[in-house]
Amino acid sequence: MEIKLHQSALLIEFSDKSAGFTHQIDLTRSEYFILSELFDAEGKHLDKSTLKNAGWPDSYVCDNALTVSIMNLRKKLKEYDRVVKIKTIQRVGYSLYHPSNDIIIKL
């Protein structure tokens, strides 16, 4: 499976050429940049401050804004939770779990 993050279109695309399918999921600007930051640090724990700066670089937002964005990302990615999963790290932040050998491309 190939996973593409499209910055210009603000979406994530899952495609499997052998199975002949492509599925696109629209993301908000904040969701895109949070997910992009998580992919960049795959397997590492990112604190809430880092993710808030990624999602809202020039604004102050409370932790709840991040919590809601993570919740929305999990809902949108639920169908692919065997491929991409966002884990909560208690009292720290979040981490992206990507167990497969899928190709990740940022456009």
N, C-alpha and C positions, 0 to 999 in steps of 0.2 A: 504494500500500500504506500502511496505517496501522499504526504501532507504538505499543503502549500498555504502559507500565510500571505495574503495579498494586502499590502498596506494601502495602495491607492483605492481599492474597492472595499476595504475594511471587511474582509471575510476570510474564513478558513475553508479550505477545500480538501476533501478526502477523495482520492481516486485509486482505483484498482484496475489497471489495464487488462489484467488476465481475466477478471470477472466482468469487465466492461461496464463499470459504473463510475459516476462522479457525483459527489454530493457537496453542495456549498452551504455554509452557514453564515448568515450575516451577523456582524459584530458591531457594537457601538465603538466609537473611537477609544474610549477608556478600556473596554474589554479587549480590543485589539492590542493595545500597548501593554496591558497587564499580561496577556497571554504570550506576547512576544518576549517580554522580560522573563517569564517563567521558562519558555523554551530555551532562551539563551543560557539560563542557569540550571538546566535540566538536572534533577537529582540533588540539587543543593537547596538548602533552606533559605528562603528570602524573607526578610522581615517586612512587616506591614509598611513601614516608612518607605522602603525601597519601592514597593509595589504602588503605593500612593503617588510617589514621585513619577513613576512610569505612566500611570493612568491619568494623572492630573498634574503635569509638570509645572505649571505656573499658578497653581491654585492651592489653597489650603482646604482639605476635606477631612472629615472625621473618619474614624475607623469603620463606621457603619456604611459609608459609601463604598469602601473596599469590600466589605462583607457582602453587600448586595450585588456588586459586580461579580464577585467570585461565585455567588449562588446562581446568578444568571448564566455565567459561563458553564457551570456544572450542568445546568438544565439543558443548555444548547448542545453540550458535548456528551450527554448521557448515552446516546446511541453508540458512541465510540469509546466508552469508558474502559474497554479492554486495550485500547490503543493509546489513549491519553487520559490521565486522571490527575486531578488537582487534589493534593492531600493537605489537610490542616495540620500544622505543627503547633501544638498547644502553647499559648503565651509567647509565640515567636512570630509566626506568619504562615507561609504556604510553600509548597514544593510541588513540582510537576513530576509525575511518574509516567514514563514512556517505556513500557517493557519490551516493545517489539523493535525490530531492526528497520522500521519504516524510514523512508527518506523524508527529511524535513527541508523544505525550500522556502526561503523568505523572498518575496518579490516586492 
